[in-house]
Amino acid sequence: MIEAISVDDRAVQAELQRMLGRSQNPGPAMAGIAVRMASAIDDNFRAQGRPTRWNRLKASTLASRAKAGKGNLILQASGKLRSSMTPFHGRDFAGVGTNRPYAAAMNNGSRPHTIVPRTKKALAFNGRFAKRVRHPGTSPRPFMVLLDIDKADIIKIMGQHIMSGI
């Protein structure tokens, strides 16, 4: 005859319920995820492109930067774009953003286009004036990128949140 074995699993059931509750309220983990995302984007700037390096600066750009006393780091002539990266989060989301209007063109690239003055009659560049300038476009330099290792870290943060208290 087979006897039934009774196991008191109330503690296990209670912990599973707590874990379920934490999984349904990811808000506390979102702050850490947003900070990790911002760190990954800063890593992209530091490496000047990850996983592959961004296209090099043109010789004319390097020359004008040297004349102005600026460095040769790509997307970092003033440092404003890199320093504008701001993490944000809420109850069920996390992200990184910037208030720089040119960020999308730097990240995604831009097509050749014509620049015309908005409020004046002419544009001024290095003591020269022009009614319009044909810009050759910008090659994409994706800085808003998360690598697999960054994504794995984000999953770890969420796992730690769900498992906390065990």
C-alpha positions in Angstrom: 0.0 0.0 0.0 1.2 3.5 -0.9 1.1 6.1 1.8 0.6 9.8 1.1 3.4 12.0 2.2 2.3 15.5 3.3 4.7 18.4 2.8 4.1 21.8 4.4 5.0 24.1 1.5 3.3 27.3 2.8 6.6 29.1 3.1 7.4 28.2 -0.6 3.9 29.2 -1.7 4.2 32.5 0.2 7.6 33.3 -1.4 6.3 32.5 -4.9 3.4 34.9 -4.3 5.9 37.6 -3.2 7.9 37.0 -6.3 4.8 37.2 -8.5 4.0 40.5 -6.8 7.5 41.9 -7.5 7.3 40.7 -11.2 4.0 42.6 -11.6 5.5 45.8 -10.1 8.8 46.3 -11.9 9.0 50.0 -11.0 11.8 49.7 -8.5 14.0 47.9 -11.0 13.4 50.4 -13.8 15.6 53.1 -12.2 18.5 50.7 -12.2 17.8 49.6 -15.8 17.7 53.3 -17.0 21.1 53.9 -15.3 22.5 50.8 -16.9 21.2 51.9 -20.3 22.8 55.4 -19.9 26.1 53.7 -18.9 26.0 51.6 -22.1 25.5 54.7 -24.2 28.4 56.4 -22.5 30.5 53.3 -23.3 29.5 53.8 -26.9 30.9 57.4 -26.8 34.0 56.3 -25.0 34.7 53.6 -27.6 33.7 55.9 -30.4 31.2 53.2 -31.6 30.3 49.8 -30.4 30.4 47.1 -31.6 32.0 48.6 -34.6 33.8 52.0 -34.6 32.0 55.0 -36.2 33.2 56.3 -39.5 36.2 58.5 -39.2 36.1 62.3 -39.4 36.9 63.8 -42.7 40.2 65.6 -43.1 38.4 68.9 -43.5 36.6 68.4 -40.2 39.9 67.4 -38.4 41.5 70.6 -39.8 38.7 72.9 -38.7 38.7 71.3 -35.2 42.5 71.7 -34.9 42.2 75.3 -35.9 39.5 75.8 -33.3 41.5 74.0 -30.6 39.0 71.1 -30.3 39.8 67.4 -30.1 39.4 64.6 -32.6 36.8 62.6 -30.7 33.9 61.7 -33.0 30.5 63.3 -31.9 32.3 65.0 -29.1 33.6 68.4 -30.4 31.8 70.2 -27.5 30.8 67.3 -25.4 27.2 68.5 -25.2 25.6 65.6 -26.9 27.4 63.0 -24.7 26.7 64.9 -21.5 23.0 65.5 -22.4 22.2 61.7 -22.2 19.6 61.5 -19.4 18.1 58.3 -18.0 14.4 58.3 -17.2 12.0 55.6 -15.9 8.5 55.0 -14.6 6.5 52.1 -13.2 6.9 49.9 -16.3 9.4 51.6 -18.6 13.0 52.8 -18.7 15.0 54.7 -21.3 17.6 57.3 -22.1 17.0 60.6 -23.9 18.6 63.8 -24.9 17.3 67.3 -25.6 19.8 68.0 -28.4 17.9 68.6 -31.6 20.7 67.2 -33.8 20.9 63.9 -31.9 18.8 61.9 -34.3 20.8 63.2 -37.3 24.0 62.1 -35.6 22.6 58.7 -34.6 20.8 57.9 -37.8 22.8 60.0 -40.3 21.3 62.5 -42.7 20.8 62.9 -46.4 22.5 65.7 -48.4 20.5 68.8 -47.9 20.5 72.6 -48.4 21.0 74.9 -45.5 19.3 78.3 -45.8 19.2 81.2 -43.3 16.1 81.3 -41.1 16.1 84.9 -39.9 18.9 86.6 -41.8 19.7 87.2 -45.5 22.9 85.1 -45.5 24.8 82.5 -43.7 28.3 83.3 -42.4 31.1 80.7 -42.2 34.7 81.7 -41.5 34.2 85.3 -42.7 32.5 84.1 -45.9 28.8 84.7 -46.7 26.4 82.5 -48.6 22.6 82.5 -49.3 22.6 78.7 -49.1 25.0 75.9 -48.4 24.8 72.4 -49.8 25.5 70.0 -46.9 26.8 66.6 -48.0 24.9 64.8 -45.3 26.2 63.0 -42.2 27.1 59.3 -42.1 25.2 57.5 -39.3 27.1 57.1 -36.0 24.7 55.0 -33.9 25.3 55.9 -30.2 21.9 54.9 -28.9 22.7 51.2 -29.1 22.6 48.4 -26.5 24.9 45.4 -27.0 23.9 41.9 -26.0 26.1 42.2 -22.9 24.1 45.4 -21.9 20.8 43.6 -22.5 22.1 40.7 -20.3 22.9 43.1 -17.5 19.3 44.6 -17.8 17.9 41.1 -17.5 20.0 40.5 -14.4 18.7 43.7 -12.8 15.1 42.5 -13.4 16.0 39.0 -12.1 17.5 40.5 -9.0 14.4 42.6 -8.4 12.1 39.6 -8.7 14.3 37.4 -6.5 15.1 40.0 -3.9 14.0 39.0 -0.4 14.8 35.3 -0.9 
